[in-house]
Amino acid sequence: MQLRSLLARPFGVALALCATSLAIAQPPDFGPRGFGGPRGGPGQRTKLLPQFDKEGKGYLNAAERKAAREYLATQPRRGRGGFGGNRGFGGGSSPPAPGPSLKPAAVKSYTNEPLYDPQILRTLFLEFEAPDWEKELADFYHTDVDVPAKLTVDGKVYPDVGVHFRGQSSYSTVPEGRKRSLGVSLHFINADQRLNGYRSLNLLNSNADPTFLRTVLYQHVARQYMPAPKANWVRVVINGESWGIYVNTQQIDSEFTQEWFKSTKGTRWKVPGSPGARGGLAWLGDDPAAYKGSYEIKSKDDPQSWAALINLCKVLNQTPPGQLEKALEPLLDLDATLKFLALDKAAINNDGYWVRTSDYGIYLDPTGRFHLIPWDANETFRETESMARRGGVEIAEGAELDPFTGATDPAKALLYRLLAVPALRARYLANMRDIALNWLDWSKVGPLVKQFQALIAADVQSDTRKIFSTESFTKSVTQDNFEPGYGPTAPSSMSLKSFIEQRRAYLLSYPGIKLGDK
């Protein structure tokens, strides 16, 4: 549980939850091969390949995985199991019934439709050799080992893909037998293997969001303003059993940069999610070691790339306000950055830059310019999680989060420095006005939400493995406080509709944003 949630609890409740909170606060996972690069990072994973990959193949065969699991059983490890009994789980802590049986011949196949088309629902069939595949994935959680499987999509077989459990609280708070997020590497053994042009899949369990909609909606809006991942839904069948709907989010890798920047070159970083993250682009000195604990490099680890990142931080933090815009223009896509910050705040991303300076991507293109990429979006379009002190600022409950929250915190350097420049502050507020007018409008978003829900409703209803109830999926779109809860998997107390309506009203009455203001 995040510290901000604990701080809002009565003392006795907060104390009782501390043990769970500490268990959850572990290094996160960011998808197959870690955000497009090698899995791993500072202190993040148990490295097993050097010890158990006897043939130097880069992966473990069945016998080697067996030996590695026996070894792991003797070692203390963090985050190996979930927590049962969370009020968010639709079926409580009791083991769920198996999902419906499903075979490839029983589902619709597609041909030329894009992988991330939000109008279609593909079915992904995963087949593991061992019946205890779930325990094996749990054993290898937060290691450098993927478990091989056969993937079948649209009647085509993709052999030897690699699969692992991914996520942080979306894994640790979900008990065995319930839907956990999956990372799938098409290029696990065959480097050239792709699914509709993509080598990696992020299949998310919609943790904290019973509507299954927020990630897709947020990234849809984000792509109207800046480079952002595509997202839709897929049905996942494992060893013949349907595990229901997963949110399918595009990986931020060289395929992503090719789509947006027409280049597979450049450098990518992930700023991992953590309540104690320091990924706000604050100036930490000239030593790269001071940055490597907060920024995970996901492409070639090049000293020149670190020097460029450090220089960006130095210019951002040490340039006088009157000279800052001109100094940053060749180093940072300022227009997209201001839109990134505006959407992060307008949609109240509770895992976003404004609160945790984490859960986003950084891309240094071949011309030497930096770009920010939104990533984790399941806790967006919802009220602030609690009345808590975030960055030294008291945050009101509900949809009335001030656009300048966090702007007095030097650790949040983009807010702290950019919004101190009058011209940049005005552009930031203008972006919030545009978002409020066009995307915090239920008359526009409501029909889109209805269309999205209709696509997945039947599968959500038959899904025995989901975290939340079918009623919560249906009613929390328009009904407040339908399934109240607490903790990392708690749903929003405000319905999606209420949030959008109240957030729009608040922002469009805010000085500098309301119509007619400059």
N, C-alpha and C positions, 0 to 999 in steps of 0.2 A: 504494500500500500504506500502511496506517496505521502511524504511528510505533510503536505498541505491538507490532505484528507484527515490525517490524525489530529492536526492542530484544531480542527473544527469540532472534534468530538468532546463530550464530557470527559473529565479526567479518567474516570474508571473505565469507560469504553475504550479510550485511546490507549490506556495502559494494557488492556486485554488484547488489543490488536497489534501491539508493538512486535511481538514475536513473529507473527505472520508477515508484518511489514518488512522485517529484517530478512526473512527468508526469501521474500520476493525481490529484494533489492540486489539483483545479481546482474552480471554483464549480459547484454541483450544479443539477439541474433537478428540479422537483417537480410535473410533470404538466402537462396542457393548461391553458394560461393561468395556469400557476404557482400551484397550490394554490387555484384558484378566483378568482384575481385576474389582473391583467395580467402577461404574462410579462416577467420582468425583475427587477432588484434591484440593489443596490449593486455595481457592477463585474462583473456576471454575464454580460451579453450584448452581442454586437455588434449595434447598432441599425442596421438596413438600411432599414426602412420610410420614414423621413424622406427618404432619398436616392433610393430607387428606386420608391416608390409615387407615380408621376407624377400619377395621377388622384385621389389622396386617398381611396381606397376602404377603406383599412385592411388591405389584403392585396396580394400581388403576383400579376399574371397571368403567363402562361408567358414572354412576352417580357421582362417586368421581372425575373423570376427568373433568366432566362438572363444578363441584364446583371449582376445581383447576384452570380451564381456566377463570372462572368468577373472581377469586381472582387475577390471573395474569394480567387481563385487567386493574386492578386498580394500578398495580405496575410499576415503571419505570424499563425497562430492556434494556440490550445491545444486539445488534446483532439479533433483531427479524425479520428484513426484509432485502431484498437484494437491490442492486442498479441497476436501469434500465438504459438503454442507453449506456452501455459500448460498445465500438467499437468491442470487441471480439465476441459479440453475433451475431450468424448467422442471426437471425431474428430481430435484433434491440431490442427495449424495448416494442414493441407491443406484446400482448398476442399471443402465438403460437396456431396454429390449433391443435385439438386433434390428437393423433397418431392413427395408424391402430388398429382396433379391432382384438383381438386374443384370441382363446380358447385353452385349453390344448390338445384337440384332433387334432388341426391343426399343432402341432409342433412335431418334432422328440423327442422320449424319449430314454434315455440311461440306461444301466444296470450297468455294472461293470467298466465303464470308470471313472478314478479319477476326483474329483471335479475340480481340477485345471489343467486339461489336456489342453494345449494351442492349440490342434488340433481340439477341439470340441466346440460347442456353445450351451450351455444349455439354457433353458428358465425357469425363475423363475416367478411364478404367485403369486402375493400378493393380498389379498382381505381384505379390511377394512370394518368395519360395517357402518361407516358414510361416506356420500359422500364428506364431507369437510375434508377428511383425511389430505390433504396438509396443510390446515390452522391449523389443530390440531397439526401436527408435528412441524409446525413453532412456535406455542404457547409454546410447550414444549421443544424447542431448548435450550440447556444448562441448563436443569433441570435433575432431577433423575427419570423422568417419561418416560417410553416407551409406545407406542400405540400398542395394540394387533392387530394381523392380522392372517389370515390363509395363509399359504404358500403351494403351490403345485409345485412339481418338479418331472419330469419323471413319472407322473401319481400318485405319492404318496402324500398324504395330511399330512402336519405338522401343527397341530392346535396350536393356542395361541403362536405364535412367537412375540417377541417384536421388534418394529421398531422405529428408531429416525433419524432425520437429524444429520449428522456429518460434521466435517470440520471446518475450520476457514474462510479464504478468499474464499474457494470453496463454502461456504454457503453464506457469506455476500455479495458477488459481483454478485450473481445469483438471478434474480428477480423471483417472484412467477410464476409458470407455466413452468419454465425451469428446466432442469435436475439438481437436487441437490444430493449430496452424501448421501447414506443411510447406517445405521448400523442395522443389523438384528441379534437378539439373539434367537437362536433355543431353548435355555434353559431358556427362560424368565419365564415360569410358570412350565414346566416339566423339571426338572434338568437333566434328562437322555436323552432328545431329541437331536438327531444329524442329520445332513445332510451329508451323506457319510462319517461319522466319525468326522464331524466338528460341533461345537456348535455356532460359530459366523461367520458372513459374513461382509466384508467391501466392499460395492458397491460404487465405486468412479466415479465421473462425468468427469474425465479427464480434470480438470481445468487447464488452461494455455497450454494444449497440444491438438491441433485439430487433431493430428494423432491417438490418442488413444493408441499409441504404447510405449511411453517412460517408463512407469512404468513396463510393462511386460518385455520389453527389458532389462532394468537395473537390475531387480531382477533375470532375467535369467542369465545374466552375473555374478551377485553377487554370485549366487549359485555355480558357477564354482570355487569360491575362498574361500567362507566362509558360515556359516549358514545365510540363508536369506529367506524371505517369498516366497511362490509360488504366481503366479499371472496369470490370463487369462481374458477372457471376458465372460459375460453372457448377455442374453436378459432379460429385466425386464418388466413384464406386471402388471399393477396396476388397479384393478377393471375393468378388461377386455380391457384396453387400453395399447398398447405397448408404453413404455417410452424409448425404444431403448437400445443401448449398454451401459453397465457399465463395468468398470474395476473391476475385482473380485480379491481382494488381501487377502492373508491368514493372519489371526490374529496371533500375537505373544503372545501365551498363553501356557498353560501346554501341549496342543496337539503339538504345535510347538517344545517345548523343548523335548518332548518324541521322536519326529521324528529325531531330530538332536543330542540330548545328552542322549537319552535312559533313561530319568527321567522326571517325572512330578513335582519333588520337586525343591527346590532352590528358588531364589528371582528374580523377574523381575521389572525393572524400565522403564518408558518412559521419555525421555527428550523432553518435548513439544516444538513445534515450536513457536518461538517468535523472533522478531528483537532484543529484549533485553535479550535473553536467556543467562544463565550462566552455561550451562551444559557441559563445556569443561573439567571436572575433575580437575579443579584448586583446590588448597588447600585453604579452607575457615575456618580452625580451627577445633576444636574437637566437637563443638556443632552441633548435627543433624539438629537443626532448621535452620542453615545457608544453608543447602543443600535441605531442603524439598520444597523450593519454585522453585527449578530448576529441581529436579528429582522426578517424581511421582511414588511412589511405587505401583505396580499393583498386588502384591500377599500379603501374610500376612505381616502386618506392624510389623516387628520384630526388636527390638533394636540392636540385634546382626548383622543383615543385614546392618543396617546403620553404625555400627561400622566397618564392613568390607569394605564398600564403602569409608568411611572416611580414613581408613588405606591405601586403594589403592591410594587415592589422595595424602596422605602424603608421601608415598613411591615414587610415581611418581614425585612429586614436590621437595622433599628435599634430594633425594639420589644423590650423585655426579655422573656425567656422566660416569665415568669409572666403576662404580659399578651398574649402573642402570639396565642393561640388566639382570644380575644375580639376582638382588633384585626383579625384576618384574616377572621373569619367573614362579614362583609358584603362582603368584597372577593374572596374566593376560595372555590370549592367545595372545602372541606377534606376532606370525606368521599371524594369522587371523586379528589382529588389524592393522598391516602394510598393509595388503591387503585391509582392509576397508578404510584406509586413501588414499591409492593409487587409488582405484576406485572412491571414492568420488571426487578426484581432476581430475583424467583422464577423467571422463565423465562430469565434471563440474556440480556437484549437487548444484544448486543455493539455495537450502534449506538445505544444508549439514553442516557437522561438520566444514569444512574449513572456512565457512563464518559466520554461526550463532550458532555453537556449539549446535545444536538441531536437532529434528526430527530423532532420532535414539533410539534404545532400548539397554538396558543393562541387562545381565543375569548373576547372580551369581550361578554357579552350586553347587551341593551338596558337591563337593570336596573343595570348597572355591576359585575357579578360575573364573575370570570375562571374559565375552565375549560381544562384540559389535555387534548389529544387525541392518543392514540398514532398513529404513522404508519409509519415504516419498520420492517418486521418480518421480513425474510427471514433475519436472523442471530439469531433467537430460538430457544428450546428447544435450545440447544447449549452446550457447555462454553465457558469463557473461552478466547479465541483463543490466548493464550500466557502464559508466566510473564513478565509485564512490569510496569513501574512505571506505574500509572495514578493520576493525582492524588496522587502521592507515597506510594501504598500498594502493597505487594507483593501480587500476586494469585496464588493457587495455581491450578495447572492442574486441569482436571476440573470436576466439578459442585459443588465445595465453596467457592462464593463467599459470603463472609460478608454477611449482610443489612445490615451497617452500613458496608460498603466505600463510600468516598466521603463519609461523613458528617463527616469532619474537614476537608473541603476547602471553604473559604468560597465558592469559585466555584460550587459545587453547592449553592446557597443553600437549596433546598427540603429536601435531606437534612441539610445542616449546621444549619439553624435549626429545622425542624420536629421532627427526631428528638432535639433537645436538650430538648424539652418532654415530661416523663414520660407525660402522658395521650395525647399524639399518638404517641409512640413505642409505647405499648401497642396503640393502634388499628392502627398500621402492622404490628406483628408479628401481631396477630389476623387481619389481611387475608392475610398470608403463610401463616398456618396454614390459612385457608379455601381458598386457592388450592392449597396442597400437598395437602390432603385431597381436594379435588374435581376438580382439573385436572392434578395430577401423579400420577395414578392410571392406570397402564397398563390395568387391567381396564376402565376407562371410556373412556380415550382410544384404546386399541388398536383396538376395533371401529369407532370413528369414523374413524381413520386408514385402516383396511382398506376402509371404504366409500368414502372419498375417493379412494384410489388406484385402486380398481376402476373408478371413473367415468372416469378419464383414462388408464388404463394402455395401452389399445390405441393411442391417439394418441401417447403418449410413445414407444412402441415404433417407430412408423412415422415419427417426427419426425427428419428428417435435419439439422435446424438447431439442435437443442438444445445446450446447453453441456456437459452431462455425459452419460455413457453410460446406456443402458437398464438395465444391470445395477446401476449405482449408484442409479438411481431405485428399483429394486426392493429391493436388499439393504441399502442404508444406513438403512432404517427399523429393522432389527433386528440388523444385523451391524456390529460396530465395525471401524474402520480399513479399510473396504472400498476406498475410493478416496482414500488420503491425498494431500495436496498442500500447497502453500503459496501465499501471496499472497492478494490480495483476493477471488479467486473460489474459494478452497479450500473444499472441503466440511468439515463437522465430522468429527473423527476418532471421536467417539462416535456411535453410532446414536441415532436418536430415542428408541427404547425404553430404551436404557441411560441416556440423559440423564434421562428422566422418572423412571425408577426410582431412580437415584442421587441426583438432586436432591430427590426426595420424602424419601428416607431421611435425607439430611443435614438438611433443614429441620425435619423432625418430631422430630429429636433436639437441635435448637438451643434453648438456654435462652430462655424467653419465648415460644417457638413450640410446643414439644412439648406434647402433651395433658397437662392438669393444671396447667401453668404459667399464671401470671397476668401 
